Amino acid sequence: MESKRQYRELSDETKQKISNSSKGKSKSFAHREHLSQSLKNYWRTIPNKPTQTTMDDLIGKKNT
């Protein structure tokens, strides 16, 4: 399965849509724990968006 998400950052509009779709739904404690662990594992696989890319970053040189 290929993921659509490339970076962790979401637009405010997307965050609001997610929030609205989740409101009012009750979940058991066990289900909440499972969701929490699953999301933690998922987010470990998604990198942060780079703030600035330099040529050294692209070719793998380290700044010393």
N, C-alpha and C positions, 0 to 999 in steps of 0.2 A: 504494500500500500504506500503510495507516495503522498506526502503531506503537502498541503498548499502553503502552510505558514513558513516563512523564511526567517523571520525575526520575532522577538518577543513583544515588541511594541504594537499596540492596537490603537486605532483611532477612537476618539471620544464617542463617536456615533456607534461604533461597534460595541464598545464597552456598555453603553446604555441599552442596546438591543439585547445583549446577553443578560444584563441585570433584569430587564423587564420580563424576559422569558422565564427567569428562575423564581420570580416573586410568587409567594403564596403556595408553593409546593413543599409539602412536609416530607422529610426523609428520616428513616430510622438512624440511630446512632451508628450501627454497624455499616449501614450504607454510606453515611457521611465519611466514616473512617476510610472505607474502600475508595471512595471518590477522591479523598485527600491524597492518599498514597499514590493512586493512579496518576493524578495530575502532577504530583511532585516528580514522578518518574518521567512523565511526558516532557515537562518543562526542562529537565536536565538535558534533553536532546536538542533543544532549540537555542541557537546562539543569540547573544545580544547583537543589535545592529551596530556596526562599527561607526564611531563618531567621525573619524577622519582616516582615510587610507592614503598611505604614502607609497612610493615606488619600492622602498625597502620592505614594507609589509607584503607587497605582492611577490617579491623575489625571495623573501624569507630571511633577509639580513636582520641582525639584532643591532640596535643602537647601543654603543658603549661609550 
